[in-house]
Amino acid sequence: MTTDSESHEFEVQRLIAAAPEQVFDGFVDLHGEGQPDWILGSNLDLRVGGEWTVEFRPPGLDAITEVRTITELDRPRRLAYSMTTSSEDPGERLSTEVAFSFESRDGETLVKLDQRGFTSKTQAEGFEQAWPQVLDLLAERVDG
């Protein structure tokens, strides 16, 4: 993981023991049937320009709603979206850009996540700390 403190962005990488199609679909399905209990709801229109609304409650935090507008879709290689969050605290609203790439590596998939557009280093660090846990859960679901 790396953080650029001037532009408030980061990248997270994870090698997952599954094909890119499985990992891509697993990420999308993570928000669907059988979703973790911290995801409260998800509504997905998976196409460029489509909206993906996800409601979740991370442990110890208020409920958060993310409205994601799909900006790139190249299954199974790439998924990108603009994201705006809102929560019970109006001061917690933010908008960022998120991009995933799924690269085949000898029968496994290297997932690269880039998120940028944070207004502070603190905001970026909060997301940077959360994404590895999401990728761990994704790996468990597609490996199993």
Residue, then its C-alpha position, 0 to 999 in steps of 0.5 A: m500500500t502506498t499513500d501520496s500525501e499531497s494528492h490524497e490518493f492510494e493504491v492497494q494490491r492483492l494477489i488472489a488465487a483465482a481467475p480474473e473472471q472469478v475475482f471480478d464477478g466475486f467483487v460484484d457478487l460480494h454486494g449481492e446475495g450472501q453479502p456480509d452482514w455489514i452490507l445493508g443493501s446494494n442496487l447495481d446497474l452494471r453498465v457504463g453510466g449505470e449507478w451502483t448504490v451500496e449501503f453499509r455499516p462498518p463495525g463501530l461506525d454510522a451507516i454510510t451510503e455510496v452512490r457509484t457511477i460506473t465510468e469504465l467496464d471491461r469485464p474481467r479486466r477493469l472496473a472504475y466508478s465515481m463514488t459519492t458517500s453520505s452518512e448520518d453526519p453531513g460533514e462526512r460527505l466525500s467524492t472520489e474516483v475508484a479503479f480496479s484492474f484484474e490482471s492474470r498472473d500464472g493462474e491467479t489474479l493481481v487486483k490493483l485498486d486505486q482511489r483518488g480525490f480525497t480532500s484530506k490525508t485522514q480521509a484517504e487513510g481511513f479508506e486505505q485501511a479498510w480496503p485490504q479487509v474487503l480484498d481479504l473477504l473477496a479472496e476467501r469467497v473466490d478461493g473457497 
